[in-house]
């Protein structure tokens, strides 16, 4: 008799298990650990059970009733948010992971809301997947689950379809699927998603939506298992100072605002355009074609530094544009702030002139280009800049910045890991 063919899911189980085993090594004694849901997270719970029996001390907060039952059956001690408001580390699976940003789609297992509550309370969210879940754009193979209240579901579905989704109410055994929180799920196919952070924001503004299955800028790290072994992917948040605040610098016309907006749409980080921080006297001088002096720039640079310090105080990432042409200017806004990372957009004069000639209504006239070039002091290696040549479409430049920020693969099984 010919043996029955194994299912693709069964074939991937060893990969999921290997990724889960690698992620569980992050758990240390006395941690509060978020326990994810789904088949891949179940392998992580199994690995945690073994470590618990070997003497590892930790308590878990499960993201679903199913995970809670698995943990209780293995005598893993559980806790709740009434006892602990913050979680040290959550280990969970994902339905899709976007290369570079490590943005996620989650929720096909139905525990969407609880998974996001636990992720939001976690200092770190480690994701474990097999290689089939890694995509260049979210939505390539997977719809976006959206948890909604049952009342008015049809109206909520219509609002989601206005955003471009093909939305379908999830069912189970012929009956409407009901989450552990008593809500419903609409599976929304948007196709390949170019701006996941913006889409997530628009979805969550719809009345009747409880949560979106888009998890933006939350994962770090992601463990991916494929035929070559287990790899760790680092997010753009992996940085010498965390979370990072990107200072996008370059002469006027290098595309700072366009590229910063693209980064914000991909990463979901707050963005500030520093042109708005100039005092009125500076704007008037630039409108008149009069170059700014160092004295003119002083108050503006202090406002830029204050915005960066505000993000640092809130422990939030951010993106801010600033020409920062002189090293002395960069010392004011970056200085000894480890979270601030300089991103230098390098471009030739002809390209800059072309950009400026097509820009209308901006207070920086093309006549000031030469003064900008004369003032520019390119960052040297001691400033540890991320230098990116512009000229390609903004999306490509943003992808390169995200790659340089740390979303690179590291083999963590079989080959020594890349040094931090």
SEKE-997548 format. One record per residue: residue number from 1; x, y, z of N, C-alpha, C in turn. Coordinates in pm, whole numbers. Layout:
residues N
NUM  X  Y  Z  X  Y  Z  X  Y  Z
...
END
This chain:
residues 420
1  85  -120  0  0  0  0  89  124  0
2  53  216  -82  131  340  -91  106  425  33
3  213  473  101  193  553  223  123  683  192
4  40  726  286  -33  851  268  64  968  270
5  39  1063  182  125  1181  177  101  1266  302
6  210  1317  356  195  1404  473  147  1541  428
7  75  1610  516  24  1742  482  135  1844  491
8  122  1958  419  224  2062  430  242  2109  573
9  133  2114  651  143  2159  790  229  2063  871
10  207  1929  850  286  1830  922  433  1841  883
11  461  1862  754  598  1875  707  668  1993  772
12  592  2097  808  654  2216  866  668  2207  1018
13  607  2107  1079  611  2098  1225  754  2093  1280
14  846  2015  1222  984  2015  1276  1049  2154  1269
15  1015  2231  1165  1071  2366  1154  1014  2455  1263
16  883  2446  1283  820  2527  1388  880  2492  1525
17  900  2364  1547  954  2320  1676  1096  2374  1695
18  1176  2370  1589  1314  2419  1599  1318  2568  1629
19  1231  2646  1564  1226  2790  1590  1181  2816  1734
20  1082  2740  1781  1032  2757  1917  1140  2724  2019
21  1215  2617  1995  1322  2579  2087  1426  2690  2099
22  1458  2755  1986  1557  2863  1989  1504  2983  2066
23  1376  3017  2046  1320  3134  2113  1311  3114  2263
24  1282  2993  2306  1266  2966  2449  1397  2986  2525
25  1509  2983  2455  1636  3008  2523  1647  3151  2576
26  1558  3240  2531  1559  3377  2581  1502  3388  2722
27  1428  3287  2766  1361  3293  2897  1464  3271  3008
28  1461  3360  3106  1552  3352  3220  1472  3338  3349
29  1541  3303  3456  1476  3286  3586  1400  3411  3628
30  1284  3389  3688  1200  3493  3748  1135  3586  3646
31  1129  3544  3522  1060  3623  3419  910  3603  3425
32  837  3707  3383  695  3695  3349  691  3670  3199
33  633  3558  3157  641  3515  3017  500  3509  2957
34  480  3580  2847  356  3570  2772  357  3443  2687
35  252  3365  2698  242  3238  2626  147  3255  2509
36  199  3246  2388  120  3269  2268  24  3157  2236
37  -49  3175  2126  -151  3079  2084  -119  3024  1947
38  -175  2909  1916  -158  2850  1785  -58  2736  1788
39  -42  2669  1673  39  2547  1667  185  2574  1696
40  240  2684  1645  381  2713  1667  406  2750  1813
41  318  2833  1871  333  2870  2011  320  2748  2101
42  241  2650  2059  227  2527  2140  360  2456  2154
43  443  2459  2049  576  2399  2058  662  2477  2159
44  646  2609  2164  720  2688  2261  678  2652  2403
45  549  2632  2424  502  2593  2558  560  2457  2596
46  565  2364  2500  625  2234  2527  770  2249  2571
47  845  2335  2502  985  2356  2538  997  2421  2675
48  905  2511  2706  907  2575  2838  874  2474  2948
49  788  2380  2918  757  2275  3014  885  2200  3051
50  964  2163  2951  1088  2090  2978  1184  2174  3061
51  1197  2302  3028  1289  2388  3105  1237  2407  3247
52  1105  2417  3263  1047  2430  3396  1079  2306  3481
53  1069  2189  3422  1100  2065  3495  1248  2054  3528
54  1332  2125  3450  1476  2127  3477  1514  2232  3581
55  1413  2309  3629  1441  2403  3736  1426  2550  3701
56  1391  2585  3576  1373  2725  3540  1251  2782  3611
57  1268  2897  3677  1158  2959  3750  1100  3074  3667
58  971  3064  3635  901  3170  3563  752  3150  3584
59  675  3254  3553  529  3241  3553  478  3289  3418
60  368  3233  3375  316  3265  3242  183  3338  3244
61  161  3417  3141  30  3478  3114  -14  3429  2977
62  -116  3344  2970  -157  3287  2841  -242  3384  2760
63  -236  3370  2628  -313  3456  2539  -446  3394  2496
64  -472  3270  2537  -599  3206  2499  -633  3099  2602
65  -759  3059  2602  -803  2952  2691  -734  2821  2656
66  -709  2799  2526  -642  2676  2483  -500  2670  2539
67  -427  2782  2529  -291  2785  2581  -291  2771  2733
68  -387  2833  2799  -397  2821  2944  -415  2675  2985
69  -500  2602  2911  -525  2461  2942  -397  2379  2923
70  -322  2407  2815  -198  2335  2789  -97  2359  2901
71  -86  2485  2945  10  2519  3049  -29  2457  3184
72  -157  2464  3217  -204  2408  3345  -182  2257  3349
73  -207  2190  3237  -190  2045  3233  -45  2004  3259
74  48  2095  3227  191  2067  3246  245  2130  3374
75  155  2186  3457  194  2246  3586  282  2369  3572
76  270  2440  3460  338  2569  3450  259  2669  3534
77  323  2741  3625  251  2837  3707  204  2956  3623
78  79  2993  3640  21  3102  3563  -12  3220  3654
79  -15  3338  3594  -51  3459  3665  -143  3540  3576
80  -172  3664  3615  -264  3747  3538  -221  3893  3549
81  -290  3979  3474  -259  4122  3477  -298  4185  3611
82  -382  4120  3687  -414  4174  3819  -293  4164  3911
83  -203  4071  3882  -81  4055  3962  40  4123  3898
84  46  4124  3765  162  4178  3693  113  4259  3573
85  147  4386  3571  104  4472  3461  197  4462  3339
86  322  4424  3362  420  4417  3254  470  4274  3239
87  500  4239  3116  552  4106  3081  694  4123  3029
88  785  4038  3077  925  4049  3032  942  4005  2887
89  881  3894  2852  900  3835  2719  777  3755  2683
90  728  3775  2562  621  3691  2507  676  3614  2389
91  641  3487  2381  679  3403  2267  550  3360  2197
92  541  3391  2068  417  3365  1995  450  3334  1851
93  352  3286  1780  367  3264  1637  310  3380  1557
94  311  3369  1425  253  3471  1337  209  3403  1208
95  113  3466  1142  62  3413  1016  141  3463  897
96  194  3585  906  289  3638  808  382  3734  879
97  508  3738  833  608  3833  883  668  3904  762
98  668  4036  765  723  4113  655  873  4130  673
99  947  4090  570  1092  4109  573  1127  4256  597
100  1231  4278  671  1278  4415  695  1210  4478  814
101  1082  4509  803  1012  4576  913  980  4481  1027
102  964  4353  996  914  4252  1090  774  4285  1140
103  698  4361  1062  555  4376  1090  487  4241  1070
104  375  4220  1138  312  4088  1140  165  4095  1101
105  113  3982  1052  -30  3952  1055  -48  3837  1152
106  -140  3855  1247  -173  3753  1344  -325  3745  1357
107  -372  3633  1411  -514  3623  1440  -588  3514  1366
108  -521  3439  1279  -593  3332  1209  -640  3225  1307
109  -571  3216  1423  -613  3120  1525  -728  3170  1609
110  -761  3299  1600  -878  3351  1668  -854  3419  1800
111  -728  3424  1847  -700  3486  1977  -645  3627  1961
112  -686  3694  1857  -628  3822  1815  -621  3926  1927
113  -733  3958  1989  -736  4065  2088  -645  4034  2205
114  -657  3914  2260  -574  3879  2376  -426  3877  2338
115  -396  3831  2218  -255  3831  2175  -200  3973  2167
116  -282  4067  2120  -231  4204  2109  -220  4270  2246
117  -313  4241  2336  -303  4296  2472  -173  4247  2537
118  -144  4120  2525  -22  4065  2584  102  4122  2516
119  98  4134  2382  213  4190  2309  239  4334  2352
120  132  4412  2369  148  4553  2406  206  4569  2545
121  184  4471  2632  235  4478  2769  374  4417  2784
122  430  4368  2673  557  4295  2679  676  4384  2645
123  783  4367  2722  906  4438  2690  964  4386  2558
124  948  4255  2533  995  4196  2406  891  4097  2358
125  874  4092  2226  784  3995  2164  867  3912  2067
126  896  3788  2105  971  3697  2018  872  3616  1936
127  891  3618  1806  801  3548  1714  874  3427  1657
128  802  3315  1648  859  3193  1592  776  3150  1472
129  843  3126  1360  775  3087  1237  862  2990  1158
130  800  2922  1062  878  2854  961  892  2947  840
131  983  2916  753  1018  3007  643  904  3042  550
132  798  2961  545  687  2989  453  610  3113  495
133  626  3157  620  550  3273  670  620  3405  641
134  741  3401  588  818  3523  562  784  3576  422
135  742  3703  414  697  3760  286  758  3899  267
136  761  3943  141  810  4078  112  707  4184  147
137  579  4152  137  470  4243  173  362  4166  246
138  314  4221  355  203  4158  425  81  4151  332
139  1  4048  352  -116  4028  268  -88  3945  144
140  35  3899  129  70  3819  11  -10  3689  6
141  -19  3620  120  -91  3492  125  -205  3492  226
142  -208  3592  314  -295  3585  431  -385  3707  442
143  -515  3688  469  -600  3803  498  -567  3862  634
144  -614  3983  657  -595  4048  788  -718  4018  873
145  -703  3940  981  -817  3921  1070  -847  4051  1145
146  -974  4083  1158  -1016  4201  1233  -1122  4156  1334
147  -1093  4176  1462  -1189  4138  1566  -1290  4251  1582
148  -1419  4217  1577  -1525  4317  1580  -1634  4272  1678
149  -1713  4366  1727  -1827  4329  1811  -1937  4273  1722
150  -2017  4185  1779  -2122  4119  1701  -2230  4218  1656
151  -2265  4312  1745  -2370  4408  1712  -2322  4498  1598
152  -2401  4508  1492  -2365  4593  1379  -2255  4538  1293
153  -2231  4407  1302  -2121  4346  1225  -2129  4380  1077
154  -2251  4379  1022  -2267  4404  879  -2223  4547  842
155  -2253  4644  930  -2212  4782  904  -2060  4796  916
156  -2003  4727  1013  -1858  4730  1029  -1790  4667  908
157  -1847  4556  860  -1792  4489  743  -1795  4582  622
158  -1903  4654  605  -1914  4747  492  -1808  4857  501
159  -1783  4907  622  -1682  5011  640  -1543  4958  605
160  -1516  4833  640  -1387  4775  605  -1375  4756  454
161  -1483  4724  388  -1480  4708  242  -1457  4842  172
162  -1500  4952  235  -1471  5085  180  -1320  5110  176
163  -1247  5050  270  -1101  5064  272  -1033  4978  166
164  -1110  4897  95  -1053  4815  -12  -1046  4668  20
165  -1106  4626  131  -1099  4486  170  -1210  4404  106
166  -1179  4278  81  -1282  4178  58  -1299  4108  192
167  -1407  4139  265  -1424  4095  403  -1522  3980  413
168  -1487  3881  494  -1571  3762  512  -1580  3730  660
169  -1701  3709  709  -1719  3672  848  -1671  3529  869
170  -1588  3508  969  -1533  3375  994  -1640  3285  1057
171  -1641  3160  1016  -1736  3063  1069  -1659  2942  1120
172  -1722  2867  1208  -1665  2743  1261  -1777  2640  1273
173  -1763  2530  1201  -1866  2424  1199  -2001  2480  1161
174  -2000  2573  1065  -2124  2629  1014  -2184  2738  1099
175  -2122  2769  1212  -2172  2874  1301  -2072  2989  1305
176  -2120  3113  1336  -2026  3225  1348  -1917  3194  1449
177  -1792  3221  1412  -1680  3200  1503  -1685  3306  1614
178  -1668  3264  1738  -1670  3353  1853  -1537  3343  1925
179  -1472  3457  1948  -1341  3459  2013  -1356  3434  2163
180  -1242  3415  2230  -1243  3397  2376  -1299  3520  2446
181  -1295  3635  2380  -1347  3759  2438  -1492  3783  2399
182  -1555  3687  2328  -1695  3699  2293  -1722  3781  2169
183  -1620  3807  2088  -1635  3889  1968  -1635  3802  1842
184  -1650  3865  1727  -1647  3796  1598  -1519  3835  1523
185  -1489  3761  1417  -1372  3789  1332  -1418  3810  1189
186  -1372  3919  1129  -1386  3941  986  -1248  3924  923
187  -1236  3829  830  -1110  3809  759  -1111  3898  636
188  -1016  3993  631  -1018  4100  531  -899  4087  437
189  -927  4060  313  -822  4048  211  -801  4184  145
190  -687  4247  173  -652  4375  112  -553  4358  -2
191  -513  4233  -32  -404  4214  -125  -273  4251  -58
192  -168  4272  -138  -37  4309  -83  -46  4450  -25
193  -2  4465  97  -21  4589  172  107  4673  165
194  98  4790  102  216  4877  86  246  4956  212
195  142  4998  286  161  5084  402  85  5026  521
196  140  4922  583  66  4852  689  35  4939  810
197  125  5029  848  99  5113  966  -21  5203  942
198  -30  5263  823  -143  5350  793  -272  5270  783
199  -265  5151  723  -385  5068  713  -434  5028  852
200  -343  4989  940  -381  4952  1076  -452  5068  1146
201  -400  5188  1128  -462  5306  1190  -603  5329  1136
202  -621  5314  1005  -752  5336  945  -852  5229  989
203  -806  5105  999  -895  4997  1043  -944  5025  1185
204  -851  5063  1273  -886  5078  1414  -973  5201  1441
205  -983  5291  1342  -1072  5407  1358  -1218  5374  1330
206  -1244  5259  1271  -1381  5222  1236  -1458  5182  1361
207  -1574  5241  1380  -1659  5207  1495  -1706  5063  1479
208  -1693  4986  1586  -1728  4844  1583  -1607  4754  1576
209  -1492  4809  1534  -1367  4732  1533  -1310  4729  1673
210  -1274  4610  1719  -1209  4595  1850  -1057  4600  1833
211  -1004  4523  1739  -861  4524  1711  -834  4472  1572
212  -719  4514  1519  -672  4469  1389  -564  4363  1407
213  -557  4270  1312  -454  4167  1314  -320  4212  1262
214  -307  4341  1232  -177  4396  1194  -102  4432  1322
215  12  4370  1343  98  4400  1459  217  4478  1405
216  217  4609  1430  315  4699  1370  425  4731  1469
217  548  4709  1427  666  4748  1505  662  4691  1646
218  624  4564  1657  619  4501  1790  717  4385  1803
219  746  4315  1695  827  4193  1704  976  4225  1713
220  1044  4155  1799  1190  4164  1808  1238  4067  1915
221  1302  3958  1874  1338  3920  1738  1234  3824  1679
222  1261  3781  1554  1182  3677  1490  1276  3559  1462
223  1234  3441  1505  1311  3318  1478  1244  3247  1361
224  1321  3225  1257  1271  3161  1134  1345  3030  1113
225  1272  2922  1098  1334  2793  1070  1306  2753  927
226  1411  2716  857  1397  2662  721  1497  2549  704
227  1513  2502  581  1600  2387  557  1745  2414  596
228  1785  2540  600  1924  2575  634  1948  2586  783
229  1842  2585  862  1858  2599  1007  1764  2703  1063
230  1795  2750  1182  1715  2853  1248  1790  2984  1240
231  1720  3088  1193  1779  3220  1178  1706  3318  1268
232  1780  3414  1321  1717  3520  1399  1716  3647  1315
233  1600  3708  1301  1586  3835  1230  1571  3946  1332
234  1649  4052  1313  1644  4166  1403  1556  4275  1344
235  1478  4341  1427  1390  4447  1378  1466  4578  1367
236  1399  4676  1306  1458  4809  1297  1476  4872  1434
237  1411  4817  1536  1427  4868  1672  1555  4819  1737
238  1619  4717  1677  1745  4666  1731  1852  4773  1708
239  1902  4829  1813  1981  4950  1800  2068  4966  1923
240  2175  5043  1908  2264  5065  2023  2191  5134  2137
241  2093  5218  2106  2002  5278  2204  1862  5243  2160
242  1781  5193  2248  1651  5143  2204  1541  5204  2290
243  1427  5243  2225  1404  5238  2080  1472  5354  2009
244  1502  5339  1880  1577  5441  1809  1493  5560  1765
245  1558  5675  1755  1498  5794  1695  1584  5828  1574
246  1528  5819  1456  1603  5843  1333  1604  5991  1301
247  1724  6046  1278  1739  6184  1234  1777  6178  1085
248  1680  6211  1000  1700  6203  854  1761  6335  807
249  1889  6331  769  1960  6454  733  1995  6457  585
250  2021  6576  534  2062  6597  396  2025  6737  354
251  2079  6780  242  2049  6915  194  1904  6921  148
252  1850  7042  142  1713  7061  96  1698  7004  -45
253  1594  6924  -65  1572  6862  -195  1621  6719  -204
254  1682  6667  -96  1731  6529  -99  1620  6427  -74
255  1501  6476  -41  1387  6385  -22  1365  6343  121
256  1413  6424  216  1402  6387  359  1257  6360  399
257  1168  6452  368  1029  6437  412  961  6317  346
258  982  6300  215  919  6190  143  964  6056  197
259  1093  6044  221  1147  5917  271  1106  5895  415
260  1103  6002  496  1059  5989  635  913  5945  641
261  830  6000  554  689  5960  550  675  5813  511
262  758  5768  418  755  5628  377  796  5538  494
263  899  5578  567  941  5501  684  831  5496  789
264  766  5610  813  659  5614  913  544  5523  873
265  512  5519  743  402  5435  696  435  5287  706
266  564  5253  696  605  5113  706  623  5068  850
267  685  5157  932  722  5119  1068  619  5157  1172
268  535  5256  1142  437  5300  1239  496  5386  1349
269  612  5449  1324  676  5534  1424  629  5678  1407
270  621  5757  1515  585  5898  1504  685  5973  1417
271  635  6069  1338  719  6146  1246  698  6295  1270
272  809  6367  1277  804  6513  1293  883  6577  1179
273  818  6672  1112  883  6751  1006  940  6876  1070
274  1073  6888  1072  1133  6999  1148  1121  7134  1079
275  1077  7137  954  1048  7267  894  946  7342  979
276  856  7268  1043  751  7333  1123  806  7387  1255
277  929  7351  1290  989  7396  1415  1071  7523  1400
278  1088  7570  1276  1163  7695  1253  1087  7814  1310
279  1155  7906  1377  1091  8032  1416  1044  8108  1291
280  943  8191  1307  890  8268  1194  998  8353  1128
281  1091  8405  1207  1197  8489  1150  1284  8410  1054
282  1310  8283  1084  1388  8199  993  1313  8174  863
283  1184  8145  875  1103  8117  756  1099  8240  666
284  1086  8357  727  1083  8482  649  1215  8501  574
285  1328  8475  639  1457  8492  573  1471  8395  456
286  1429  8270  476  1443  8171  368  1351  8205  252
287  1230  8253  282  1139  8297  175  1204  8407  92
288  1281  8489  159  1344  8602  92  1475  8563  23
289  1513  8435  33  1636  8389  -30  1761  8425  47
290  1748  8450  177  1862  8489  261  1906  8366  340
291  2031  8323  325  2078  8205  401  2072  8229  552
292  2042  8125  625  2040  8134  771  2181  8129  827
293  2202  8199  936  2330  8196  1007  2322  8091  1118
294  2437  8062  1179  2438  7969  1291  2351  8022  1406
295  2352  8152  1425  2270  8212  1531  2122  8192  1500
296  2085  8202  1371  1945  8178  1333  1904  8034  1364
297  1994  7943  1337  1960  7801  1351  1957  7755  1496
298  2022  7827  1587  2031  7784  1726  1898  7747  1789
299  1799  7838  1790  1669  7804  1852  1599  7686  1784
300  1615  7677  1651  1555  7566  1577  1616  7433  1619
301  1749  7426  1628  1815  7303  1668  1777  7263  1811
302  1757  7361  1897  1714  7331  2034  1574  7269  2034
303  1487  7315  1944  1353  7256  1935  1361  7113  1883
304  1451  7089  1787  1470  6953  1735  1517  6862  1848
305  1616  6908  1924  1669  6829  2035  1560  6802  2139
306  1474  6900  2162  1366  6883  2261  1267  6776  2215
307  1238  6772  2084  1146  6669  2033  1208  6530  2052
308  1336  6518  2021  1405  6390  2039  1403  6349  2186
309  1430  6444  2275  1430  6412  2417  1290  6373  2466
310  1188  6432  2406  1052  6393  2441  1024  6248  2406
311  1069  6204  2289  1051  6063  2250  1131  5972  2343
312  1253  6015  2378  1335  5935  2469  1267  5919  2604
313  1210  6028  2654  1144  6023  2785  1025  5928  2783
314  955  5922  2669  840  5833  2656  880  5691  2619
315  1012  5673  2594  1064  5544  2548  993  5497  2422
316  977  5591  2329  913  5561  2202  1009  5589  2087
317  1001  5510  1979  1083  5541  1862  1030  5666  1793
318  1101  5716  1696  1055  5834  1623  1139  5858  1500
319  1087  5944  1415  1156  5984  1291  1143  6134  1281
320  1256  6202  1262  1253  6347  1249  1348  6388  1138
321  1305  6483  1055  1391  6534  949  1467  6656  999
322  1589  6669  955  1669  6786  992  1786  6793  897
323  1806  6907  831  1917  6918  736  2050  6888  805
324  2071  6938  929  2188  6902  1012  2317  6904  931
325  2337  7013  858  2445  7015  760  2585  7019  823
326  2598  7079  940  2728  7089  1005  2739  6989  1120
327  2861  6946  1144  2881  6855  1256  2841  6922  1387
328  2866  7051  1400  2829  7122  1523  2678  7117  1546
329  2600  7123  1437  2454  7112  1451  2416  6972  1501
330  2481  6871  1443  2450  6733  1480  2488  6705  1624
331  2593  6772  1671  2632  6755  1810  2524  6805  1905
332  2453  6911  1864  2346  6966  1947  2228  6870  1954
333  2189  6813  1841  2067  6732  1838  2090  6584  1868
334  2214  6536  1846  2244  6395  1872  2334  6382  1994
335  2448  6449  1992  2536  6451  2107  2558  6313  2167
336  2528  6300  2296  2546  6171  2365  2414  6097  2381
337  2320  6123  2292  2191  6052  2295  2204  5920  2218
338  2219  5807  2286  2243  5681  2214  2126  5638  2127
339  2005  5685  2160  1888  5645  2081  1883  5714  1945
340  1945  5831  1934  1938  5909  1810  2035  5851  1707
341  1984  5818  1590  2067  5758  1485  2059  5844  1360
342  2174  5885  1312  2184  5973  1196  2168  5892  1068
343  2076  5936  981  2057  5875  850  2086  5984  747
344  2195  5969  675  2239  6072  579  2194  6034  438
345  2110  6119  379  2066  6100  241  2163  6173  149
346  2243  6096  80  2350  6153  -4  2301  6160  -149
347  2318  6276  -208  2271  6295  -347  2361  6394  -418
348  2373  6377  -550  2452  6470  -630  2377  6600  -655
349  2451  6702  -694  2394  6835  -714  2284  6833  -821
350  2307  6761  -931  2209  6763  -1040  2075  6705  -995
351  2080  6597  -917  1956  6536  -870  1884  6631  -775
352  1959  6695  -685  1898  6789  -590  1833  6905  -666
353  1904  6958  -764  1851  7070  -842  1722  7030  -914
354  1719  6907  -964  1598  6857  -1031  1482  6850  -933
355  1508  6800  -813  1403  6791  -711  1351  6930  -674
356  1443  7023  -656  1403  7158  -615  1322  7229  -723
357  1358  7202  -849  1288  7270  -958  1143  7224  -969
358  1114  7102  -920  977  7051  -926  898  7076  -800
359  956  7150  -705  889  7175  -578  832  7316  -577
360  705  7327  -544  639  7458  -548  580  7491  -411
361  591  7618  -374  530  7664  -250  612  7638  -126
362  734  7584  -142  818  7557  -26  898  7682  7
363  923  7702  139  991  7827  176  1141  7823  151
364  1197  7705  115  1339  7698  81  1353  7706  -71
365  1390  7823  -126  1398  7837  -272  1520  7768  -329
366  1512  7735  -458  1624  7668  -525  1749  7754  -524
367  1732  7885  -512  1848  7976  -513  1941  7952  -395
368  1891  7888  -289  1974  7863  -171  2047  7729  -176
369  2034  7655  -286  2099  7525  -296  2250  7536  -276
370  2314  7635  -343  2459  7646  -333  2504  7674  -190
371  2426  7756  -119  2462  7785  20  2454  7658  104
372  2357  7571  73  2344  7445  145  2465  7355  118
373  2503  7346  -9  2617  7262  -46  2745  7317  17
374  2759  7449  18  2879  7510  78  2885  7483  229
375  2769  7475  292  2763  7454  438  2782  7309  477
376  2745  7217  387  2743  7074  420  2879  7021  463
377  2880  6958  579  2993  6879  625  2943  6735  634
378  2983  6652  540  2933  6515  539  2975  6443  668
379  2887  6362  725  2923  6289  847  3037  6192  822
380  3127  6182  920  3238  6088  907  3209  5963  989
381  3293  5859  975  3263  5732  1042  3247  5743  1194
382  3312  5841  1256  3302  5854  1402  3159  5888  1446
383  3077  5941  1353  2938  5972  1386  2845  5853  1364
384  2901  5743  1313  2825  5619  1291  2696  5644  1212
385  2708  5711  1096  2585  5738  1020  2540  5617  938
386  2412  5613  907  2363  5525  802  2357  5609  676
387  2446  5586  582  2453  5666  460  2384  5592  347
388  2287  5659  286  2209  5597  179  2207  5692  60
389  2244  5641  -56  2238  5722  -178  2095  5728  -227
390  2048  5850  -254  1912  5867  -304  1914  5873  -455
391  1797  5865  -513  1784  5859  -659  1686  5751  -698
392  1686  5641  -620  1585  5536  -640  1453  5585  -582
393  1341  5521  -615  1212  5558  -555  1219  5556  -402
394  1138  5640  -339  1142  5655  -193  1122  5521  -122
395  1034  5437  -175  1010  5307  -111  1136  5222  -108
396  1217  5230  -214  1341  5152  -218  1442  5208  -118
397  1450  5340  -110  1542  5402  -15  1501  5366  127
398  1371  5371  156  1322  5334  290  1355  5189  322
399  1339  5101  225  1373  4960  246  1519  4944  284
400  1606  5019  217  1748  5009  246  1779  5060  386
401  1714  5168  428  1734  5219  565  1690  5116  667
402  1574  5055  645  1524  4953  737  1621  4836  744
403  1674  4796  629  1771  4685  627  1894  4721  708
404  1946  4841  688  2066  4884  758  2045  4896  908
405  1921  4924  949  1894  4940  1091  1907  4811  1170
406  1910  4699  1103  1935  4577  1178  1848  4460  1144
407  1762  4470  1044  1675  4356  1010  1751  4261  920
408  1857  4201  977  1940  4107  901  1934  3971  966
409  1946  3868  885  1935  3732  936  2064  3688  1002
410  2052  3613  1111  2167  3556  1179  2136  3410  1209
411  2224  3320  1168  2204  3178  1198  2231  3158  1346
412  2134  3100  1417  2152  3078  1559  2158  2929  1594
413  2154  2845  1493  2166  2702  1516  2262  2646  1415
414  2371  2590  1462  2466  2525  1372  2582  2614  1333
415  2564  2746  1332  2669  2841  1294  2675  2948  1401
416  2794  2992  1442  2801  3095  1546  2721  3218  1509
417  2653  3277  1607  2570  3393  1584  2654  3515  1555
418  2596  3606  1480  2659  3735  1451  2674  3813  1581
419  2790  3876  1606  2807  3951  1730  2710  4068  1738
420  2669  4107  1860  2578  4220  1879  2646  4350  1842
END
